[in-house]
């Protein structure tokens, strides 16, 4: 499958396929050509540049610290949520990734499988990430504000966030990403320490932590499944995030973490 066909497939899964030429969506027609035979790239269908996979974690102290953090999360009893969980959900992806995606909390299926963003919402998130050259298998680390499922998928309580957020801060410090993407209101508000609504947080470059890591905000995939009309706005957010990330590549390497 060619890159334009893959892009059409991913965007169709997200729900913004109408932004592409119908021939590209069908995946059967050849690329459009401008006069003179030069390939024509539709203005609203930018090419997707693959983000290189981050190097695997080096053995030694960093890897040991990461595994120690994982063990602490999986055995955590800091709040009452440990009493009702099946298992804590540490996160998934490359621990040297240049992108981190952060959500709210595990749901029922995540609690059962021990991995964030599975099921329909996870499939949509994967399609969204692939549309900008990302994958949890290679170059993204995905985590949540809470590591344990709140009963009934209710919103996290302040005391639960206070108990769990230090784990996420340590994950961010360890991964040292160049880009943070908060999906959903609760993740965004807790990372930015604000009560501003999601609509005011989208479309802006925020910064997180002492390293001022760029942090962008978009909708939670579960919300997009309920409100598909906003999928186009989510695609705009992803394009914006991708452009901000490209700008960071021209900056100095962060903390010598990567060559």
Residue frames relative to the residue before (quaternion, step in Angstrom):
aa qw qx qy qz dx dy dz
X 1.0000 0.0000 0.0000 0.0000 0.00 0.00 0.00
X 0.4231 -0.7194 0.4945 0.2428 3.58 -0.85 1.00
X 0.6746 -0.4951 0.3615 0.4112 3.55 -1.31 0.32
X 0.6630 0.4847 -0.3398 0.4582 3.67 0.86 -0.77
X 0.6441 0.5144 -0.3282 0.4614 3.58 1.02 -0.73
X 0.6379 0.5095 -0.3316 0.4728 3.59 1.01 -0.79
X 0.6419 0.5277 -0.3239 0.4523 3.57 0.97 -0.88
X 0.6489 0.5118 -0.3172 0.4651 3.56 0.97 -0.87
X 0.6450 0.5264 -0.3172 0.4541 3.57 0.99 -0.83
X 0.6794 0.4904 -0.2968 0.4581 3.57 0.88 -0.92
X 0.6866 0.4744 -0.2933 0.4664 3.56 0.90 -0.92
X 0.5998 0.5400 -0.3611 0.4672 3.56 1.10 -0.57
X 0.6419 0.5150 -0.3211 0.4687 3.59 1.04 -0.77
X 0.6491 0.5029 -0.3162 0.4751 3.56 1.06 -0.72
X 0.4962 -0.6654 0.4276 0.3582 3.55 1.08 -0.72
X 0.6180 0.5209 -0.3636 0.4632 3.58 1.18 0.45
X 0.2335 0.8195 -0.4964 0.1659 3.56 1.16 0.57
X 0.5931 0.5821 -0.3748 0.4110 3.61 1.11 -0.47
X 0.5732 0.5810 -0.3796 0.4356 3.57 1.25 -0.19
X 0.6780 0.4638 -0.2776 0.4981 3.58 1.27 -0.29
X 0.6073 -0.5147 0.4244 0.4315 3.61 -1.18 0.33
X 0.5731 -0.6125 0.4080 0.3604 3.57 -0.99 0.78
X 0.6160 0.5499 -0.3556 0.4379 3.58 1.05 -0.66
X 0.6570 0.5017 -0.3142 0.4668 3.57 1.02 -0.79
X 0.6295 0.5338 -0.3397 0.4511 3.55 1.01 -0.77
X 0.6622 0.5005 -0.3102 0.4635 3.55 1.00 -0.83
X 0.3286 -0.7825 0.4752 0.2322 3.56 1.19 -0.52
X 0.6263 0.5684 -0.3284 0.4206 3.57 1.28 0.12
X 0.6923 0.4837 -0.2894 0.4506 3.60 1.07 -0.60
X 0.5522 -0.5911 0.4695 0.3538 3.54 -1.27 0.46
X 0.6431 -0.5135 0.3765 0.4256 3.61 -1.18 0.37
X 0.5411 -0.6080 0.4666 0.3460 3.55 -1.11 0.69
X 0.2128 -0.7790 0.5774 0.1202 3.55 -1.15 0.63
X 0.3847 -0.6868 0.5697 0.2361 3.51 -1.11 0.77
X 0.6854 -0.4426 0.3422 0.4661 3.63 -1.19 0.20
X 0.7591 0.3296 -0.2675 0.4935 3.53 -0.95 0.92
X 0.5771 -0.6413 0.3543 0.3608 3.58 1.27 0.12
X 0.4882 0.6578 -0.4511 0.3543 3.63 1.21 -0.02
X 0.5240 -0.6366 0.4492 0.3442 3.61 -0.96 0.74
X 0.2590 -0.7613 0.5803 0.1289 3.52 -1.04 0.85
X 0.1704 -0.7747 0.6027 0.0873 3.58 -0.79 1.04
X 0.4109 -0.7213 0.4881 0.2695 3.62 -0.52 1.08
X 0.5792 -0.6349 0.3921 0.3281 3.55 -0.96 0.91
X 0.7629 0.3645 -0.1975 0.4960 3.60 1.00 -0.78
X 0.6757 0.4131 -0.3124 0.5246 3.57 1.19 0.43
X 0.0589 -0.8429 0.5341 0.0268 3.61 0.52 1.15
X 0.5637 -0.5958 0.4489 0.3546 3.52 -1.13 0.65
X 0.3447 -0.7285 0.5575 0.1990 3.52 -1.12 0.72
X 0.1938 -0.7765 0.5917 0.0965 3.56 -0.62 1.12
X 0.4281 -0.7054 0.5018 0.2595 3.54 -0.79 0.98
X 0.3364 -0.7107 0.5816 0.2084 3.56 -1.01 0.83
X 0.4566 -0.7073 0.4626 0.2779 3.55 -0.67 1.06
X 0.5140 -0.6314 0.4835 0.3215 3.53 -1.09 0.73
X 0.4631 -0.6634 0.5110 0.2902 3.54 -1.02 0.79
X 0.5812 -0.5870 0.4159 0.3803 3.60 -1.09 0.53
X 0.5797 -0.5842 0.4387 0.3608 3.54 -1.16 0.59
X 0.6011 -0.5823 0.3917 0.3824 3.58 -1.07 0.61
X 0.4430 -0.6921 0.5035 0.2669 3.54 -0.97 0.86
X 0.5127 -0.6289 0.4712 0.3459 3.58 -1.06 0.63
X 0.5605 0.6154 -0.4342 0.3444 3.54 -1.18 0.40
X 0.8498 -0.1977 0.1231 0.4728 3.50 -1.25 -0.55
X 0.6549 0.5210 -0.3330 0.4344 3.62 0.89 -0.87
X 0.6688 0.4907 -0.3007 0.4705 3.57 0.90 -0.90
X 0.6471 0.5174 -0.3213 0.4586 3.57 1.00 -0.79
X 0.6446 0.5172 -0.3169 0.4653 3.58 0.99 -0.82
X 0.6372 0.5332 -0.3204 0.4550 3.56 1.02 -0.83
X 0.6849 0.4697 -0.2893 0.4761 3.56 0.88 -0.89
X 0.6102 0.5332 -0.3519 0.4685 3.58 1.09 -0.61
X 0.6404 0.5109 -0.3189 0.4766 3.58 1.00 -0.80
X 0.6295 0.5299 -0.3338 0.4599 3.58 0.96 -0.81
X 0.6650 0.5041 -0.3058 0.4585 3.58 0.89 -0.91
X 0.6408 0.5234 -0.3269 0.4567 3.59 1.01 -0.76
X 0.6525 0.5056 -0.3150 0.4684 3.58 0.98 -0.82
X 0.6984 0.4934 -0.2869 0.4318 3.57 0.82 -0.96
X 0.7492 0.3513 -0.2099 0.5208 3.59 1.16 -0.49
X 0.3649 0.7873 -0.4491 0.2128 3.58 1.29 0.10
X 0.0468 -0.7769 0.6277 0.0178 3.55 -1.14 0.78
X 0.2619 0.8199 -0.4795 0.1713 3.60 1.16 0.52
X 0.7913 0.1233 -0.0797 0.5936 3.60 1.12 -0.54
X 0.7028 -0.5077 0.3125 0.3881 3.55 -1.29 0.29
X 0.5111 0.6685 -0.4282 0.3295 3.61 1.15 -0.29
X 0.5741 0.5972 -0.3971 0.3950 3.60 1.10 -0.46
X 0.6034 0.5897 -0.3547 0.4029 3.58 1.18 -0.51
X 0.7735 0.3452 -0.1802 0.5000 3.61 1.09 -0.61
X 0.5409 0.6419 -0.4120 0.3545 3.60 1.19 -0.19
X 0.4394 -0.6060 0.5758 0.3287 3.52 -1.35 0.25
X 0.7470 -0.1954 0.1411 0.6196 3.53 1.04 -0.89
X 0.5079 -0.6049 0.5075 0.3444 3.53 -1.23 0.45
X 0.2986 -0.7459 0.5739 0.1584 3.56 -1.19 0.65
X 0.2733 -0.8154 0.4940 0.1277 3.54 -0.18 1.31
X 0.5904 -0.5084 0.4064 0.4774 3.56 0.85 -1.01
X 0.2103 -0.7755 0.5845 0.1129 3.55 -1.27 0.18
X 0.5970 0.5760 -0.4298 0.3563 3.53 -1.16 0.65
X 0.7011 -0.4439 0.3560 0.4298 3.52 -1.34 -0.26
X 0.3494 -0.7657 0.4983 0.2082 3.63 -0.59 1.05
X 0.6739 0.3875 -0.3175 0.5430 3.59 1.28 0.23
X 0.3010 0.7971 -0.4821 0.2041 3.59 1.22 0.38
X 0.4394 -0.6876 0.5127 0.2669 3.55 -1.18 0.57
X 0.7130 0.3178 -0.2305 0.5809 3.59 1.30 -0.15
X 0.0524 -0.7425 0.6639 0.0724 3.53 -1.21 0.66
X 0.1735 -0.7505 0.6320 0.0847 3.53 -1.01 0.95
X 0.0782 -0.8250 0.5594 -0.0166 3.56 -0.70 1.10
X 0.1259 -0.7975 0.5892 0.0310 3.52 -0.81 1.10
X 0.7460 -0.4455 0.3082 0.3875 3.49 -1.37 -0.28
X 0.7395 -0.2922 0.2858 0.5349 3.58 0.44 -1.24
X 0.5952 -0.5565 0.4175 0.4020 3.60 -1.16 0.35
X 0.3137 -0.6966 0.6084 0.2151 3.52 -1.29 0.53
X 0.7833 -0.3375 0.2268 0.4702 3.55 -1.29 -0.20
X 0.6976 0.4640 -0.2829 0.4669 3.59 0.87 -0.92
X 0.6238 0.5270 -0.3329 0.4715 3.58 1.07 -0.71
X 0.6288 0.5325 -0.3177 0.4692 3.56 1.05 -0.81
X 0.6779 0.4895 -0.2903 0.4654 3.57 1.00 -0.79
X 0.7822 0.3642 -0.1734 0.4749 3.58 0.89 -0.95
X 0.4062 -0.7433 0.4537 0.2768 3.59 1.20 -0.35
X 0.6530 0.4573 -0.3166 0.5140 3.58 1.19 0.52
X 0.4369 -0.7102 0.4781 0.2759 3.61 -0.90 0.81
X 0.8570 0.1601 -0.1183 0.4754 3.52 -1.27 0.56
X 0.3175 0.6831 -0.5857 0.2992 3.53 0.31 1.33
X 0.6563 0.4821 -0.3717 0.4457 3.58 -1.23 0.13
X 0.8050 -0.2917 0.1946 0.4786 3.59 -1.26 -0.34
X 0.6517 0.5036 -0.3269 0.4635 3.59 0.94 -0.82
X 0.6515 0.5141 -0.3121 0.4624 3.57 1.01 -0.77
X 0.6315 0.5235 -0.3320 0.4657 3.58 1.03 -0.75
X 0.6537 0.4946 -0.3154 0.4781 3.57 0.99 -0.79
X 0.6325 0.5191 -0.3390 0.4643 3.60 0.94 -0.81
X 0.6460 0.5182 -0.3284 0.4543 3.59 0.91 -0.84
X 0.6506 0.5036 -0.3178 0.4713 3.59 0.99 -0.80
X 0.6312 0.5302 -0.3267 0.4624 3.57 1.01 -0.81
X 0.6786 0.4839 -0.2960 0.4666 3.58 0.91 -0.90
X 0.6460 0.5225 -0.3308 0.4475 3.59 0.91 -0.84
X 0.6140 0.5762 -0.3489 0.4115 3.58 1.07 -0.69
X 0.7505 0.2824 -0.1999 0.5631 3.60 1.20 -0.34
X 0.6694 -0.5726 0.2854 0.3775 3.55 1.11 0.72
X 0.5797 0.5917 -0.3628 0.4269 3.57 1.19 0.49
X 0.0084 -0.7895 0.6136 -0.0089 3.53 -1.25 0.50
X 0.4992 -0.6487 0.4833 0.3105 3.55 -1.02 0.80
X 0.6158 0.5699 -0.3455 0.4203 3.58 1.18 -0.43
X 0.8234 0.2628 -0.1065 0.4916 3.60 1.08 -0.58
X 0.8798 0.0706 0.0451 0.4679 3.58 0.54 -1.11
X 0.6628 0.4165 -0.3220 0.5326 3.60 1.17 0.53
X 0.1419 -0.7231 0.6583 0.1535 3.53 -1.24 0.51
X 0.1635 -0.7991 0.5771 0.0401 3.55 -0.85 1.08
X 0.0811 0.7886 -0.6016 0.0981 3.56 -0.85 1.00
X 0.3545 -0.7163 0.5598 0.2187 3.55 -1.36 0.06
X 0.6215 -0.5035 0.4394 0.4088 3.53 -1.33 0.29
X 0.7645 0.2136 -0.1157 0.5971 3.58 0.93 -0.95
X 0.3528 -0.7422 0.5340 0.1988 3.55 -1.07 0.75
X 0.7301 0.3355 -0.2170 0.5544 3.60 1.25 -0.21
X 0.5383 -0.6488 0.4431 0.3050 3.54 -1.12 0.71
X 0.3533 -0.6905 0.5805 0.2478 3.60 -0.91 0.86
X 0.5564 -0.6201 0.4216 0.3579 3.63 -0.89 0.81
X 0.8379 0.1463 -0.1320 0.5090 3.54 -0.93 0.94
X 0.4758 -0.6913 0.4152 0.3512 3.58 1.29 0.28
X 0.2518 0.7700 -0.5403 0.2274 3.57 1.07 0.72
X 0.6484 -0.4988 0.3941 0.4189 3.57 -1.31 0.24
X 0.5556 -0.5974 0.4522 0.3606 3.60 -1.08 0.61
X 0.3808 -0.7022 0.5542 0.2341 3.54 -1.12 0.71
X 0.6553 -0.5469 0.3364 0.3979 3.60 -1.09 0.63
X 0.6753 0.4931 -0.3151 0.4489 3.60 0.92 -0.82
X 0.6172 0.5305 -0.3438 0.4685 3.59 1.15 -0.58
X 0.6450 0.5048 -0.3165 0.4785 3.58 0.97 -0.84
X 0.6510 0.5258 -0.3201 0.4441 3.57 0.92 -0.89
X 0.6758 0.4917 -0.2946 0.4633 3.59 1.03 -0.76
X 0.7730 0.4109 -0.1833 0.4473 3.57 0.99 -0.88
X 0.5779 0.6422 -0.3789 0.3317 3.58 1.03 -0.69
X 0.5984 0.5617 -0.3937 0.4140 3.66 0.96 -0.57
X 0.5931 0.5519 -0.3760 0.4497 3.62 1.08 -0.57
X 0.6681 0.4914 -0.3063 0.4673 3.58 0.91 -0.89
X 0.6247 0.5315 -0.3443 0.4568 3.59 0.98 -0.77
X 0.6596 0.4948 -0.3112 0.4725 3.57 0.99 -0.77
X 0.6162 0.5277 -0.3496 0.4687 3.58 1.06 -0.65
X 0.6569 0.4991 -0.3127 0.4708 3.58 0.93 -0.87
X 0.6480 0.5169 -0.3181 0.4602 3.58 0.96 -0.83
X 0.6835 0.4865 -0.2853 0.4634 3.57 1.03 -0.76
X 0.6937 0.4598 -0.2771 0.4802 3.58 0.87 -0.93
X 0.0854 -0.8334 0.5318 0.1236 3.56 1.04 -0.90
X 0.0727 0.8363 -0.5378 0.0776 3.59 0.68 1.07
X 0.4685 -0.6395 0.5252 0.3093 3.53 -1.31 0.29
X 0.7949 0.1670 -0.0678 0.5793 3.59 1.20 -0.44
X 0.1279 -0.7515 0.6429 0.0742 3.53 -1.09 0.85
X 0.0829 -0.7734 0.6276 0.0328 3.55 -0.98 0.92
X 0.1600 -0.7871 0.5925 0.0615 3.56 -0.52 1.24
X 0.1374 -0.7974 0.5847 0.0584 3.57 -0.70 1.07
X 0.8077 0.2190 -0.2005 0.5094 3.53 -0.53 1.22
X 0.6623 -0.5532 0.3581 0.3565 3.50 -1.24 0.64
X 0.6989 0.4936 -0.3002 0.4217 3.58 0.75 -1.01
X 0.6429 0.5017 -0.3296 0.4758 3.60 0.95 -0.79
X 0.6774 0.4998 -0.3024 0.4471 3.57 0.84 -0.94
X 0.6879 0.4915 -0.2991 0.4424 3.58 0.81 -0.95
X 0.6866 0.4761 -0.2968 0.4624 3.59 0.95 -0.76
X 0.6537 0.4971 -0.3232 0.4701 3.60 1.00 -0.67
X 0.7595 0.3728 -0.1903 0.4980 3.57 1.03 -0.79
X 0.3512 -0.7603 0.4800 0.2612 3.58 1.31 -0.03
X 0.5320 0.5939 -0.4127 0.4403 3.55 0.82 1.05
X 0.3049 -0.7201 0.5793 0.2301 3.54 -1.29 0.27
X 0.3156 0.7611 -0.5034 0.2603 3.58 1.23 0.38
X 0.5107 -0.6485 0.4600 0.3272 3.60 -1.01 0.71
X 0.6811 -0.5140 0.3403 0.3951 3.54 -1.23 0.54
X 0.6377 0.5634 -0.3367 0.4032 3.57 0.94 -0.84
X 0.6846 0.4618 -0.2835 0.4875 3.58 1.10 -0.62
X 0.6684 0.5037 -0.2973 0.4594 3.59 1.20 -0.43
X 0.5936 0.5645 -0.3623 0.4447 3.58 1.16 -0.51
X 0.8098 0.3381 -0.2152 0.4285 3.53 -1.30 0.40
X 0.6786 0.4235 -0.2839 0.5288 3.58 1.26 0.27
X 0.3838 -0.6788 0.5676 0.2643 3.55 -1.21 0.53
X 0.0998 -0.7613 0.6398 0.0337 3.55 -0.63 1.17
X 0.2579 -0.7503 0.5810 0.1816 3.58 -1.27 0.11
X 0.1971 -0.7991 0.5650 0.0588 3.51 -1.08 0.82
X 0.8676 0.1799 -0.1187 0.4482 3.53 -1.13 0.79
X 0.7388 -0.4295 0.3032 0.4217 3.51 -1.36 0.03
X 0.6869 0.4673 -0.2846 0.4783 3.57 1.13 -0.56
X 0.3652 -0.7600 0.4709 0.2594 3.59 1.30 0.01
X 0.1035 0.8116 -0.5622 0.1208 3.55 0.85 0.98
X 0.4722 -0.6587 0.4899 0.3212 3.64 -0.82 0.85
X 0.0569 -0.7827 0.6197 -0.0116 3.55 -0.93 0.97
X 0.0527 -0.7900 0.6109 -0.0043 3.53 -0.78 1.09
X 0.3141 -0.7689 0.5446 0.1161 3.52 -1.19 0.68
X 0.0749 0.7744 -0.6270 0.0398 3.54 -1.07 0.79
X 0.6963 -0.4752 0.3406 0.4163 3.54 -1.32 -0.02
X 0.5047 -0.6071 0.5128 0.3373 3.55 -1.24 0.47
X 0.5585 -0.6282 0.4127 0.3509 3.61 -0.91 0.80
X 0.6155 0.5428 -0.3610 0.4430 3.62 1.02 -0.67
X 0.6269 0.5158 -0.3306 0.4812 3.59 1.07 -0.72
X 0.6576 0.5177 -0.3172 0.4461 3.59 0.93 -0.85
X 0.6099 0.5370 -0.3584 0.4596 3.59 1.10 -0.56
X 0.6909 0.4487 -0.2685 0.4993 3.57 1.12 -0.68
X 0.7879 0.2106 -0.0815 0.5729 3.59 1.13 -0.67
X 0.0853 -0.8627 0.4957 0.0535 3.61 0.55 1.13
X 0.5459 0.6225 -0.4120 0.3804 3.61 1.14 -0.39
X 0.6825 0.4848 -0.2860 0.4663 3.60 1.17 -0.51
X 0.4161 0.7126 -0.4788 0.2996 3.60 1.20 0.08
X 0.6129 0.5445 -0.3599 0.4452 3.58 1.06 -0.64
X 0.6304 0.5166 -0.3343 0.4732 3.58 1.03 -0.74
X 0.6312 0.5252 -0.3351 0.4621 3.59 1.03 -0.74
X 0.6304 0.5238 -0.3338 0.4656 3.58 1.04 -0.73
X 0.6163 0.5243 -0.3402 0.4791 3.58 1.06 -0.73
X 0.6360 0.5271 -0.3294 0.4573 3.59 0.99 -0.81
X 0.6677 0.5020 -0.3054 0.4570 3.58 0.94 -0.86
X 0.6329 0.5135 -0.3360 0.4721 3.57 0.99 -0.75
X 0.6392 0.5224 -0.3158 0.4677 3.55 1.00 -0.85
X 0.6552 0.5113 -0.3097 0.4619 3.59 0.91 -0.92
X 0.6511 0.5196 -0.3190 0.4519 3.56 0.96 -0.85
X 0.6615 0.4945 -0.3163 0.4666 3.60 1.00 -0.77
X 0.6333 0.5128 -0.3328 0.4747 3.60 1.02 -0.74
X 0.6335 0.5275 -0.3310 0.4592 3.57 0.98 -0.83
X 0.6352 0.5346 -0.3371 0.4440 3.58 0.94 -0.84
X 0.6368 0.5280 -0.3278 0.4564 3.58 1.05 -0.72
X 0.6465 0.5307 -0.3314 0.4365 3.58 1.02 -0.74
X 0.5923 0.5909 -0.3722 0.4019 3.59 1.12 -0.51
X 0.6447 0.5106 -0.3204 0.4701 3.56 1.24 -0.37
X 0.5811 0.5805 -0.3709 0.4334 3.56 1.30 -0.17
X 0.6773 -0.4622 0.3664 0.4398 3.54 -1.30 0.07
X 0.5801 -0.5616 0.4362 0.3973 3.64 -1.08 0.57
X 0.4594 -0.7233 0.4457 0.2591 3.56 -0.90 0.92
X 0.8744 -0.0930 0.0204 0.4758 3.52 -0.70 1.19
X 0.5742 -0.6035 0.3902 0.3922 3.61 1.13 0.41
X 0.3651 0.7611 -0.4733 0.2520 3.57 1.25 0.30
X 0.7822 0.1619 -0.0717 0.5974 3.54 1.14 -0.70
X 0.5695 -0.5889 0.4365 0.3720 3.59 -1.15 0.50
